[in-house]
Amino acid sequence: MRLFPLFFVVCSVYAETTLPQLIESGQQNEKVESYIQLSNAAKLAYRSTKRAYFPKIDGFGNATYADPTGGFEAQQTYTAGLKGEMTLFDGFKRENLLDQHKALEHAANHQLQGIKKEISLDIIQRYFNLQNTHDEINTLMLMRDQLEAQLVRLEKFKTVGLASEDSLMRMRSEVSDADYRIEDLRYQADRQTAELETMTNQRIKSLAPSEIAAPSNVRSEELDTLIAMRYSRDAKIYEAKQKDASYLPTLKLEDQYSYYDYRDDPMPQIRVNNQNKFIVSLNMNLFDFSSASTAKEALLAEAQAKSNEFAYASKEAENNFLLAKRYIDRSRTLIGASQKTFDAASKTFDAVKKKYESRIVDYVTYLDALHTLTDATNQLSQAKRTLHYAYAVYYYYAGMDPKEFVR
């Protein structure tokens, strides 16, 4: 029975990491958490603003000691009571303030959704780039094996005088160059893995193959980043409208109940022990040297700046969506071309290798054919992954989360 825990440990260590796992984990990292907190803060700010206009009840109390006292003044006075107040009208400031915070709440929520989709696309790109690097390493290792085998063959020929020192040195140089490129790519893979682990908070041992489903009958939606920008602009407009409240009356109701206790009072018969006051107050700004109107102009200028930014971002998003379609067409064309190149390079290498081993062609022709095949192999695998990344880009600029289309 002790073998079963060991079995599960080994499976967990060597289990392949899937792309959906990486995206799911990446959408819960610290950066996303910060946007979640900002979204929650915006919701709380709206709730707080809304409740600030509910009737309020305050308690109060004070004690007064006077020495010396006047003819009708008690030496000690104690007061306690309750006060309720409610604003009936504040020049429409309340409505605009609530609209402002509701717009900020919507903006924060769409910013959160937008960053999640952005992280999905970023992880997909990093995932495919890392797989491309691993493929290049594997291809170079296969090429190195070919070179190593030919090097051994040349060394044997050299001992019997059938190969020159130049050809032997060139083959050794090619093996060393392959080692150099492999080590450089291994470091690149380590760096890409570390960046992906930082983003996803996952340890990556190996990657499971994944693809992105091809788009079909996709209806595009407005990007969350654009929606957030529009709500942010609207919030600034509502904030500007609040400045108009300064030139309108504010009507407030107050009801105050007080209890009094007097000590060392020379005139107790004229005192009241409790009292209720109902107050209706009206306040209105008559003159402020255009302070409120100038502040409104400044806020409207900021809103206009946000409108211009939104217009540019909308135009940019529309162009990016059109380019995403073109990106898919380009990738499909490159796959077709890469496949033909690979087929030709593969056939050429097989023919050249036989001729080289039969000493019909020299080592230079052999090395050129081997390099061409290696490059064609890498080019084809990268072109195929580029197509799937192009699908993800298309979904992203269509306003969707690419995570939903990972297969």
C-alpha positions as CSV (number, residue, x, y, z in Angstrom):
1,M,0.0,0.0,0.0
2,R,2.9,2.4,0.5
3,L,3.5,2.3,-3.3
4,F,0.3,4.3,-4.0
5,P,1.3,7.6,-2.3
6,L,4.7,7.4,-4.1
7,F,2.8,6.7,-7.4
8,F,0.7,9.9,-7.0
9,V,3.7,12.0,-6.1
10,V,5.6,10.8,-9.2
11,C,2.5,11.5,-11.3
12,S,2.1,15.0,-9.9
13,V,5.8,15.8,-10.4
14,Y,5.9,14.7,-14.1
15,A,2.3,15.7,-15.0
16,E,2.0,17.9,-18.0
17,T,0.7,21.4,-17.6
18,T,-2.2,22.3,-19.9
19,L,-2.9,25.6,-21.4
20,P,-6.3,26.0,-19.7
21,Q,-4.6,25.4,-16.3
22,L,-2.1,28.1,-17.0
23,I,-4.8,30.6,-18.1
24,E,-7.0,29.8,-15.1
25,S,-4.2,30.2,-12.7
26,G,-2.9,33.3,-14.4
27,Q,-6.3,35.0,-14.1
28,Q,-6.0,34.6,-10.4
29,N,-2.6,36.2,-10.0
30,E,-1.7,39.2,-7.9
31,K,-2.2,41.6,-10.8
32,V,-5.8,40.4,-11.3
33,E,-6.3,40.4,-7.5
34,S,-5.5,44.1,-7.5
35,Y,-8.2,44.8,-10.1
36,I,-10.7,42.7,-8.1
37,Q,-9.9,44.9,-5.1
38,L,-10.4,48.1,-7.2
39,S,-13.7,46.7,-8.4
40,N,-14.9,45.9,-4.9
41,A,-13.8,49.4,-3.8
42,A,-15.9,51.0,-6.5
43,K,-18.9,49.0,-5.4
44,L,-18.4,50.0,-1.8
45,A,-18.0,53.6,-2.8
46,Y,-21.3,53.6,-4.6
47,R,-23.0,51.9,-1.7
48,S,-21.5,54.4,0.7
49,T,-22.6,57.4,-1.4
50,K,-26.1,56.1,-1.7
51,R,-26.4,55.5,2.1
52,A,-25.0,59.0,2.9
53,Y,-28.3,60.4,1.7
54,F,-30.4,58.3,4.0
55,P,-31.7,60.1,7.2
56,K,-29.1,60.4,9.8
57,I,-29.5,60.3,13.6
58,D,-26.7,61.6,15.8
59,G,-26.4,61.7,19.6
60,F,-24.7,64.6,21.4
61,G,-24.0,65.7,24.9
62,N,-22.1,68.4,26.8
63,A,-21.4,69.8,30.3
64,T,-20.8,73.4,31.1
65,Y,-19.4,74.9,34.3
66,A,-19.5,78.7,34.7
67,D,-17.6,80.7,37.4
68,P,-18.5,83.4,38.2
69,T,-22.1,83.2,36.9
70,G,-24.4,86.0,35.8
71,G,-27.7,86.8,37.4
72,F,-29.8,84.2,35.5
73,E,-27.1,81.7,34.7
74,A,-26.8,78.3,36.3
75,Q,-23.4,77.4,37.4
76,Q,-23.5,73.8,36.0
77,T,-25.5,72.8,32.9
78,Y,-25.7,69.3,31.4
79,T,-27.2,68.6,28.0
80,A,-27.9,65.4,26.1
81,G,-30.0,64.6,23.1
82,L,-30.6,63.2,19.7
83,K,-30.6,65.0,16.3
84,G,-32.0,63.6,13.0
85,E,-31.5,65.3,9.7
86,M,-32.3,64.7,6.1
87,T,-31.5,66.5,2.9
88,L,-34.6,66.9,0.7
89,F,-33.0,68.7,-2.2
90,D,-29.4,69.6,-3.0
91,G,-29.5,71.0,-6.5
92,F,-29.4,67.5,-8.1
93,K,-26.0,66.9,-6.7
94,R,-27.2,63.6,-5.2
95,E,-28.4,62.2,-8.5
96,N,-25.2,63.1,-10.3
97,L,-23.0,61.9,-7.5
98,L,-24.7,58.5,-7.5
99,D,-24.5,58.3,-11.3
100,Q,-20.8,59.1,-11.1
101,H,-20.0,56.3,-8.7
102,K,-22.2,53.9,-10.6
103,A,-20.3,54.7,-13.7
104,L,-17.0,54.2,-11.9
105,E,-18.3,50.9,-10.6
106,H,-19.1,49.7,-14.1
107,A,-15.7,51.0,-15.3
108,A,-13.8,49.1,-12.6
109,N,-15.7,45.9,-13.4
110,H,-15.0,46.1,-17.1
111,Q,-11.3,46.9,-16.4
112,L,-11.3,43.6,-14.4
113,Q,-12.8,41.6,-17.2
114,G,-10.5,43.3,-19.7
115,I,-7.3,42.4,-17.8
116,K,-8.4,38.8,-17.5
117,K,-8.8,38.6,-21.3
118,E,-5.5,40.3,-21.8
119,I,-3.8,37.8,-19.6
120,S,-5.4,35.0,-21.5
121,L,-3.9,36.2,-24.7
122,D,-0.6,36.9,-23.2
123,I,-0.3,33.4,-21.7
124,I,-1.3,31.8,-25.0
125,Q,1.4,33.7,-26.8
126,R,4.0,32.8,-24.2
127,Y,2.8,29.2,-24.2
128,F,3.3,28.9,-28.0
129,N,6.6,30.7,-27.9
130,L,7.9,28.3,-25.3
131,Q,6.8,25.3,-27.3
132,N,8.5,26.8,-30.4
133,T,11.7,27.1,-28.4
134,H,11.5,23.5,-27.2
135,D,10.9,22.4,-30.8
136,E,14.0,24.3,-32.0
137,I,16.0,22.6,-29.3
138,N,14.8,19.2,-30.3
139,T,15.5,19.9,-34.0
140,L,19.0,21.1,-33.3
141,M,19.7,18.1,-31.2
142,L,18.6,15.8,-34.0
143,M,20.8,17.9,-36.4
144,R,23.7,17.6,-33.9
145,D,23.3,13.8,-33.9
146,Q,23.5,13.8,-37.6
147,L,26.6,15.9,-37.5
148,E,28.2,13.8,-34.8
149,A,27.6,10.7,-36.8
150,Q,29.2,12.3,-39.9
151,L,32.1,13.5,-37.7
152,V,32.9,10.0,-36.6
153,R,32.7,8.8,-40.2
154,L,35.1,11.5,-41.3
155,E,37.5,10.7,-38.6
156,K,37.6,7.1,-39.8
157,F,38.2,8.3,-43.4
158,K,40.9,10.7,-42.2
159,T,42.9,7.8,-40.7
160,V,43.1,6.1,-44.1
161,G,43.6,9.3,-46.0
162,L,40.2,9.5,-47.6
163,A,39.2,12.8,-45.9
164,S,40.9,16.2,-45.6
165,E,41.8,18.0,-42.5
166,D,39.6,20.9,-43.7
167,S,36.5,18.8,-43.9
168,L,37.2,17.4,-40.5
169,M,37.6,20.8,-38.9
170,R,34.5,22.1,-40.6
171,M,32.4,19.2,-39.3
172,R,33.8,19.8,-35.8
173,S,33.0,23.5,-36.1
174,E,29.4,22.6,-37.0
175,V,29.0,20.3,-34.0
176,S,30.4,23.1,-31.7
177,D,28.0,25.6,-33.3
178,A,25.1,23.3,-32.7
179,D,26.1,22.9,-29.1
180,Y,26.3,26.7,-28.8
181,R,22.8,27.2,-30.3
182,I,21.3,24.5,-28.2
183,E,22.6,26.0,-24.9
184,D,21.5,29.4,-26.0
185,L,18.0,28.1,-26.7
186,R,17.9,26.2,-23.4
187,Y,18.6,29.5,-21.5
188,Q,15.9,31.1,-23.6
189,A,13.5,28.3,-22.7
190,D,14.4,28.7,-19.0
191,R,13.7,32.4,-19.1
192,Q,10.4,31.9,-20.9
193,T,9.4,29.2,-18.4
194,A,10.3,31.5,-15.5
195,E,8.2,34.4,-16.9
196,L,5.3,32.0,-17.5
197,E,5.6,30.6,-13.9
198,T,5.7,34.2,-12.5
199,M,2.5,35.1,-14.4
200,T,0.6,31.9,-13.5
201,N,2.0,31.0,-10.1
202,Q,2.6,27.4,-11.3
203,R,5.6,25.2,-11.6
204,I,6.0,24.0,-15.1
205,K,7.8,20.7,-15.8
206,S,6.4,20.0,-19.3
207,L,3.6,21.4,-21.5
208,A,0.7,19.4,-22.8
209,P,-0.2,20.2,-26.5
210,S,-3.1,22.5,-26.9
211,E,-4.9,24.3,-29.8
212,I,-7.3,27.1,-30.3
213,A,-10.5,26.4,-32.1
214,A,-11.0,28.1,-35.5
215,P,-13.5,31.0,-35.5
216,S,-16.9,30.2,-37.0
217,N,-19.9,32.6,-37.1
218,V,-18.3,34.9,-34.5
219,R,-20.3,38.0,-33.5
220,S,-17.9,40.7,-32.2
221,E,-18.6,42.6,-29.0
222,E,-17.2,45.9,-27.7
223,L,-13.9,45.5,-25.9
224,D,-14.1,45.7,-22.1
225,T,-11.3,48.3,-22.2
226,L,-13.4,50.5,-24.4
227,I,-16.5,50.1,-22.2
228,A,-14.4,51.0,-19.2
229,M,-13.1,54.1,-21.0
230,R,-16.6,55.2,-21.9
231,Y,-17.9,54.7,-18.3
232,S,-14.8,56.6,-17.0
233,R,-15.7,59.5,-19.3
234,D,-19.3,59.5,-18.2
235,A,-18.2,59.6,-14.6
236,K,-16.2,62.7,-15.3
237,I,-19.3,64.3,-16.9
238,Y,-21.4,63.5,-13.9
239,E,-18.8,65.0,-11.6
240,A,-18.8,68.2,-13.7
241,K,-22.6,68.4,-13.4
242,Q,-22.3,68.4,-9.6
243,K,-20.8,71.8,-9.7
244,D,-24.2,73.2,-10.9
245,A,-25.6,72.3,-7.5
246,S,-23.6,75.2,-6.1
247,Y,-26.0,77.7,-7.8
248,L,-29.2,75.9,-6.7
249,P,-30.7,75.8,-3.2
250,T,-30.1,73.0,-0.7
251,L,-33.1,72.2,1.5
252,K,-32.5,70.3,4.7
253,L,-34.8,69.1,7.6
254,E,-33.5,68.7,11.1
255,D,-35.3,67.5,14.3
256,Q,-33.4,67.9,17.6
257,Y,-34.5,66.6,20.9
258,S,-32.5,67.8,24.0
259,Y,-32.6,67.0,27.7
260,Y,-31.2,69.6,30.2
261,D,-30.1,69.3,33.8
262,Y,-29.1,72.5,35.8
263,R,-27.2,72.6,39.0
264,D,-26.8,75.7,41.3
265,D,-29.5,77.4,39.3
266,P,-30.8,80.7,40.6
267,M,-33.9,80.6,38.3
268,P,-35.1,77.1,38.1
269,Q,-38.7,78.1,37.4
270,I,-37.9,79.5,34.0
271,R,-35.9,76.5,32.8
272,V,-37.2,73.6,30.6
273,N,-35.9,70.1,31.2
274,N,-36.5,68.9,27.7
275,Q,-37.0,70.5,24.3
276,N,-37.7,69.5,20.7
277,K,-36.6,71.7,17.8
278,F,-37.7,71.3,14.2
279,I,-35.5,73.2,11.8
280,V,-36.0,73.8,8.1
281,S,-32.8,75.3,6.5
282,L,-32.3,76.6,3.0
283,N,-28.8,77.4,1.7
284,M,-27.8,78.8,-1.6
285,N,-24.6,80.2,-3.1
286,L,-25.1,83.7,-4.3
287,F,-21.6,84.7,-5.4
288,D,-18.3,82.7,-5.5
289,F,-16.2,84.6,-8.1
290,S,-17.1,81.8,-10.7
291,S,-15.3,79.2,-8.8
292,A,-17.9,76.5,-9.4
293,S,-18.3,77.3,-13.1
294,T,-14.6,77.3,-13.6
295,A,-14.2,73.9,-11.8
296,K,-17.0,72.6,-14.1
297,E,-15.2,73.8,-17.2
298,A,-12.0,72.0,-16.0
299,L,-13.9,68.8,-15.5
300,L,-15.6,69.0,-18.8
301,A,-12.2,69.5,-20.5
302,E,-11.0,66.3,-18.8
303,A,-14.2,64.5,-20.0
304,Q,-13.5,65.8,-23.6
305,A,-9.9,64.5,-23.3
306,K,-11.3,61.1,-22.3
307,S,-13.7,61.2,-25.2
308,N,-10.9,61.8,-27.7
309,E,-8.9,59.0,-26.1
310,F,-12.0,56.7,-26.4
311,A,-12.5,57.7,-30.0
312,Y,-8.9,56.9,-30.9
313,A,-9.0,53.6,-29.0
314,S,-12.2,52.6,-30.7
315,K,-10.7,53.3,-34.1
316,E,-7.6,51.3,-33.1
317,A,-9.6,48.4,-31.9
318,E,-11.6,48.3,-35.1
319,N,-8.4,48.2,-37.2
320,N,-6.9,45.5,-34.9
321,F,-10.0,43.4,-35.4
322,L,-9.6,43.7,-39.2
323,L,-5.9,42.9,-39.0
324,A,-6.7,39.9,-36.8
325,K,-8.7,38.5,-39.7
326,R,-5.8,39.2,-42.1
327,Y,-3.5,37.6,-39.5
328,I,-5.4,34.3,-39.8
329,D,-5.3,34.4,-43.7
330,R,-1.5,35.2,-43.6
331,S,-0.8,32.3,-41.2
332,R,-2.7,29.8,-43.3
333,T,-0.8,31.0,-46.4
334,L,2.5,30.6,-44.5
335,I,1.6,27.1,-43.4
336,G,1.0,26.1,-47.0
337,A,4.3,27.6,-48.1
338,S,6.2,26.2,-45.1
339,Q,4.8,22.7,-45.8
340,K,6.1,22.8,-49.4
341,T,9.5,24.1,-48.2
342,F,9.7,21.3,-45.7
343,D,8.7,18.6,-48.2
344,A,11.3,19.8,-50.7
345,A,14.0,20.2,-48.0
346,S,13.3,16.7,-46.6
347,K,13.5,15.1,-50.1
348,T,16.6,17.1,-50.9
349,F,18.3,16.1,-47.7
350,D,17.6,12.4,-48.2
351,A,19.0,12.5,-51.7
352,V,22.1,14.6,-50.7
353,K,22.8,12.4,-47.6
354,K,22.9,9.3,-49.8
355,K,25.2,11.0,-52.4
356,Y,27.4,12.4,-49.6
357,E,27.8,8.9,-48.0
358,S,28.6,7.6,-51.5
359,R,31.2,10.5,-51.8
360,I,29.4,11.9,-54.9
361,V,28.9,15.4,-53.2
362,D,31.2,17.1,-50.7
363,Y,30.5,17.9,-47.1
364,V,29.6,21.6,-47.9
365,T,26.5,20.4,-49.9
366,Y,25.6,18.0,-47.2
367,L,25.8,20.7,-44.5
368,D,23.7,23.1,-46.6
369,A,21.0,20.5,-47.1
370,L,21.0,19.7,-43.3
371,H,20.7,23.3,-42.3
372,T,17.9,23.9,-44.9
373,L,16.0,20.9,-43.5
374,T,16.4,22.1,-39.9
375,D,15.2,25.6,-40.7
376,A,12.3,24.3,-42.7
377,T,11.2,22.0,-39.8
378,N,11.3,24.9,-37.3
379,Q,9.5,27.2,-39.8
380,L,6.7,24.7,-40.3
381,S,6.0,24.1,-36.6
382,Q,6.2,27.8,-35.8
383,A,3.8,28.6,-38.7
384,K,1.2,26.1,-37.3
385,R,1.4,27.6,-33.8
386,T,1.2,31.1,-35.2
387,L,-2.2,30.2,-36.8
388,H,-3.6,29.1,-33.4
389,Y,-2.2,32.2,-31.8
390,A,-3.9,34.2,-34.7
391,Y,-7.2,32.6,-33.7
392,A,-6.7,33.8,-30.1
393,V,-5.9,37.3,-31.3
394,Y,-9.1,37.3,-33.4
395,Y,-11.2,36.2,-30.4
396,Y,-9.6,38.8,-28.2
397,Y,-10.3,41.7,-30.6
398,A,-13.8,40.3,-31.0
399,G,-14.4,41.1,-27.3
400,M,-14.2,37.5,-26.1
401,D,-11.9,35.6,-23.7
402,P,-9.6,33.4,-25.8
403,K,-9.6,30.9,-22.9
404,E,-13.1,29.8,-23.9
405,F,-11.8,28.4,-27.2
406,V,-8.7,26.5,-26.0
407,R,-8.8,22.8,-27.0
